Amino acid sequence: METRGVDYKQILLDEINRKREEMITIANSTGFTSNETIECSQELDELINIYQRAEAAERNHSLFRQFLKKVMLFFALQKVSYKS
């Protein structure tokens, strides 16, 4: 999934791996059933769902274009939340 030189699939994979590491760190410090761990796990689930939808959307170009807009919005919102 590449658009104008940006490999969104790789960005998603990198973000999934980063979020997984974050979840492990949080779970090790606060416990596997803490609210922080569960929240991070849910965020990881969402990233994995986005990645899986991207894989499926690649098979259908018109859906892919609609999906790509949502992915771009997701990353824009994530950048805003990371700054907070």
C-alpha positions in Angstrom: 0.0 0.0 0.0 2.0 2.9 -1.3 0.7 6.3 -2.2 3.0 9.0 -3.6 6.1 7.5 -2.1 4.7 6.9 1.3 4.4 3.3 2.4 1.4 3.4 4.7 1.5 -0.4 5.2 5.0 -0.1 6.6 4.0 2.8 8.7 1.1 0.8 10.1 3.4 -2.2 10.8 5.9 0.1 12.6 3.1 1.6 14.7 1.7 -1.8 15.5 5.2 -2.9 16.7 5.6 0.3 18.7 2.2 0.0 20.4 2.9 -3.7 21.1 6.1 -2.8 22.9 4.4 0.0 24.8 1.7 -2.5 25.9 4.2 -5.0 27.2 6.0 -2.2 29.1 2.8 -1.0 30.7 1.7 -4.5 31.5 5.0 -5.3 33.2 4.7 -2.2 35.3 1.0 -1.9 36.1 -0.2 -5.5 35.6 -1.9 -7.3 32.7 -5.4 -6.4 33.8 -4.8 -2.7 34.7 -6.9 -0.1 32.9 -3.7 1.3 31.3 -2.8 -2.1 29.8 -6.4 -2.7 28.6 -6.5 0.7 27.0 -3.2 0.2 25.2 -4.4 -3.3 24.1 -7.5 -1.8 22.6 -5.4 0.8 20.7 -3.2 -2.1 19.4 -6.3 -4.0 18.4 -7.5 -1.0 16.4 -4.2 -0.6 14.6 -4.2 -4.3 13.7 -7.8 -4.0 12.5 -6.8 -1.0 10.3 -3.9 -3.1 8.9 -6.2 -6.0 8.1 -8.7 -3.7 6.5 -5.9 -2.2 4.4 -4.9 -5.6 3.2 -8.5 -6.4 2.2 -9.0 -3.0 0.7 -6.0 -3.4 -1.6 -8.0 -6.0 -3.5 -10.6 -3.5 -4.3 -9.2 -0.2 -5.5 -12.3 2.0 -4.9 -12.6 0.8 -1.3 -8.8 1.3 -1.0 -9.1 5.0 -1.9 -11.8 5.5 0.7 -9.9 3.5 3.3 -6.7 5.4 2.7 -8.5 8.7 3.5 -9.5 7.2 6.9 -5.9 6.0 7.6 -4.5 9.4 6.8 -7.1 10.9 9.2 -6.2 8.3 11.9 -2.5 9.2 11.7 -3.3 13.0 11.7 -5.4 12.5 14.9 -2.7 10.3 16.5 -0.1 13.0 15.9 -2.4 15.5 17.7 -2.9 13.1 20.6 0.8 12.4 21.0 1.5 16.1 21.4 -1.1 16.4 24.2 
